[in-house]
Amino acid sequence: MDALPATSQDVMRSISNAVAIALALSAATGADAQGRVDTRAFTCAALKSLVAQSRNVELASSDLVYELVHENSGACRQDETGAPAYEPSIDVPACFVGWRCKQRNNDGGTR
């Protein structure tokens, strides 16, 4: 069975995603960047696409603030839990881009 031909919208979406990833990777330059992607330089959709395709991305929301964001919460270690990661983008002040891992509170307190 032959595959259906891609629509021009599908082709443009693929090109847009590829360009977003290329820009993200080229935006992380210099010794301090260490592969970090500045979220303020991309649209929310481009950031979501980057995380979805890369699975794990170090996103920076400023020169000093950055975190590792995962495609899904299952990337967290056993002693961690997934928490929604919201980052600033060009078009959305708090764009949901994926999941960050945070330490579980194992204190438990008294019962």
N, C-alpha and C positions, 0 to 999 in steps of 0.2 A: 504494500500500500504506500503510495507516494505521500510525502509530507506536504502540508498545505503551504503555499507561498507566503512569505512574511509580508505583512502590510507595511506601508511606508511609515506608519506610526511605530510599529514594532522595531523597524530598522533605526529610526531616529532615537527611540528610547535606548536601544543597545549602544548606539554611538554616544549618546549623552552620558550613559553610565560609564563607558570606557574613558571618556574625556574627564569625568569627575574623578575617577580613580587616578588617572595620570596626573591631573592637577594636584590632587591630594598628596601623592607621592613626591611630586616635585616641590610642593610647598614646604615640605619638611627638609630644610637645608640647614647646614651649620652644625657645629659640635653640640650645641645646646638642644637642638631639635630632636636628635636621636630617633628620627622617624615619626615624630609627632605631627598630627594634622591639626591645623588651626581651624576650629569649627566656625569661627566668625567669617571665614572666607568662602563658605559654601552654603547652598540652600539646604533646607531640612531634607528634602528628597535625595539630594546628592549624598548627604551624610548617612542617611539610612541605607542607601545603595552601597556605599563604601563599606559599612559595617557588615551588611549582608554578604557581600562578596569576599571580604577579607576575613570574616569570622571574628577576629580579634584585632582591635585598632587602638592605638594610644592617641586619644583626642585631647587637644589643648584648648581651653576656653580663654586663656590669657597667656602672657609670657611665663607666668609662674605656676599656673593651675592646670593640671592635666590628670587624666585617669585612663586606665585600660577599660575599654568597652567591648563587650562580647555580643555576638549575634543572639545567643540564648543563655538563660540562667543556668543551664546544665554545664557550662564551662567552669563554674565555680568549684573549688575544692570542697572536700567533705566538711571541713570546719567553717565553711563560708555559706552565705546565702545570697541569692541574686536579688538585686534591687534595681528598679527602673533607673536608667541613666538619661537625664534630660540635659541637653547642651544648647547654648545659644547658637543660632545660625543667622544668615543674612535676613531671612524672611520670618523666622519664628523665634521668639525670645527663649522658649523652653521646649525644644524639639525632642521628642522621645526617639532616641537613636539605637537603643539596645539595653544591655544589662551590665551593671557593674557588680563586682563581688565585694561583700563586706563581711567582716567577722561576725559570727553568730554570738549572741549573748548567752554564754553558758553559765552565768552566775547562778541562776535558778532561785536564789534567795532562800529564805526559810519557809517551811511548810507547816 
